[in-house]
Amino acid sequence: MSLNQEIIAALKKEGCNIVGFADIRELPAEHTKGLPSAIIMATTYAPKALWDKLNDTQKQAIQEDWGKGDPLERYNKAVKALLKENKYKRNTTYSSMQLTYKTLATIAGIGWIGRCALLVTKAQGPAVRFTAVLTNAPLECGTPITTSQCITDCTTCQTSCPANAIKGGQWERGIHRDQFFDVEACKSGRSKCDAVCIANCPYTMKGNLFT
């Protein structure tokens, strides 16, 4: 069994079904701590947590749905334990402002940046939360996604956003977020629209998150 397979098996035991491996050698060493690879893990929003997020009661809903704690913490712990056992470095103290989970997930081939500026996966849309571990372990890495895979004529998130934060247009690697998304409008209107774009994305619906 390869190290990739061992990691995937360990994460499945913890309930993680979305995992990717990224070659991050092209990224600035000051952000990656000089480590060449990243293991990216995701969990979906629990349906109740996501819907209650729309009604400003997310924290209570998350506590009810997770019970024993944030699953991302379990995933992280399981991966670090496996890497430690195999004597590989593991680091989670990188600069999250410069090396975002979204960037790592696109490099790993897990998803792309949608019109809403969130990471979108084919399995669950943008209704996902991420964590990552950087390592020097020899991993087989995924193929990066460099252009949007949103449905060409889909504007669901744009038309459902009451803050008009989504400008339209498609993401591709190298394009600044400001070209297709107004982050300040999103921040100012978050009290009335937080997560609307997540809940209404066709990929979220296709993933049967609410059934």
N, C-alpha and C positions, 0 to 999 in steps of 0.2 A: 504494500500500500504506500503510495506517495505521500509526502508531507501535506500536499493540497487535500488529498482524500482523507487523511487523518483529521485535518482541521475541519473539513466539511462534516465528517462523522461526529466529531465532538460537539460541533455547533447544533447539529440536528437533535442531539440528545437534550440540548437546552431549548429546543423549539425554534431555532433559527433556520429559515429556509431561503434567505436572501443573503448570499455572501459572494464576494468577488476579490480578485487579487490584482493589484496594480503595480506596474513597473514605474517607479517615481524618480528614476535617476535623472530625468530631464528637469526636474524641479529644483529650485534653489536649495543648496545644502544647508543654509541657515534655517530653513523651515523643516527640512526632513531629517536634520541632525546627521546627515551623511548616510542615512540608511536607504537601501535601494528599493525596498518593496513595502507595500501596505496591504493589510487585510481589512476589507471593509465589510461591515455587517449591518443588517437592517432589520427592524421590526415594524410591523404595520400598526397604525393607530387602531386601538380597539374601537369597534363601532360606537359604543356608548361614549367613549372618550372623545371621539371626533365630533359626534353630533352635539354633545354637551359643550364642546369647545366653541361651537357657534353661539351657545347661550351663556358664555362666560362662567361655566362651572367645570372647566376642564380638570382642575387639580383634584377635585373630589371624585370625578369620574375615573381618572387615571388610577387613583388609589384603590378604588373599588375593583377595577378591571385587572390591575397588576397583582394585587394582593401581597405577594412576598417581595415586591420591589421591581424596579425597572429592569426589564429583560435585557436591555443593552449592557447593563452592568454585569449580568451573568455571562453574556456572550464574550465580553471583554476579558473577564476573569478566566473563562475556559481556554481562550486562545493564548493568553499570557502564560497560563500554567503549562500548556502543551509546548510552547516555545522554550520555556525555562527548562522543562524536562529534556529537551533536545539541545540545550545549551546555546540557544540563539538569543540575540538581543531583542528586546521588545520595548517600545516607547509609545506613550500616549500623551506626552507633554510637549507636543509640537505647537506651533503658532496657528491656532484655529482661524485667525483673521486672514492669514496669507495662504494657508493650506486647508481649504474647507473640505468637508465631507463630500460636498457636491463635486468638487474638482476630482477628488479621489475616485468617486463612484463613476464618473464619466471615463476616467482613464482605465478603470477596471472593466468597463463595458457593461455596467449594471443598468445605466440609464442615461438620460440626456437632460439638458436644461429646457424646461417648457416655457411657454409665453409668460407664465406667471413667475418666472425666475426661480422656480423650485425644481428639484431633481425629480424627474418623472421616470417611473419604471413601467415596463409593459405588463408586469404581473399585478401591480397594485396602484398604478398611477403615482401621484405625488403624496399619497397617504402613508408615507414611510418616514422613519426616523433612523439616523445612522450613528455608528461609532466606528472607530478604526484603531488599528495597532500597526505601528511601523516596525520593520524588522530587517535583519540581514539574512534571514532564512532564504534558501534557494527555492523560490516558488515559480510555478508555471503561471504566468500572468495573462489576463484577458486582453482582448483587442479593444483599444479605446474607441469610444463613440465621439465623433467630432462635429456632427451636425444634428439638428433636431429631427426627431422621428414623430413629432406631433402630426396628427392628420392634417393634411395641407389646408383644407378649407374649414377646419374646426376653430371656432372662436368662442367656445362655451365659457372658458374662464374669463375671457375679456368682457363678454356681455353680462356675466353674472357679478362682476366686481363693482360694488357700489362706489368705490373710491376712484374708479377710472385710472387705476394704477398700471394697467396692462395696455401698452401702446399698440400691440400688434407686431407683426414681423416674426422672424424665426431666429433662434439661436444657432450659432456655429462657433466653434472654438476660436478664440481670439477676439470675438466681438464683446465689447463692454456691455454690461447689464443695462446701463442707462439708455442704450439704443432701442431697447424693446420693453423696458420696465421702469416705472417711476417709483423708486423706493421711498421717497419722502411722502408721496401721496398714499402709499400703502401704510406707512407708519401713522400718518394722521387719521386715516380712516379705519384703523385696525379694530377699534372698539365695536364697530358695527359690521365688519366684514371678515374678521379673522377666520380663515379656513374655508370660506365659501368656494374659492378656486380649487381647493383640495377635494372637497365633497362633490363638486359638480363635474370634475374631469371625467371624460368618457372611460379612461383607463381605470380610474377608481371604481366606477360602476361595473366595468367589465370584470374587475377582479373579485366581484361578489362580496365586497367588504361589508355591505349592509344587508346581506341576506341571511 
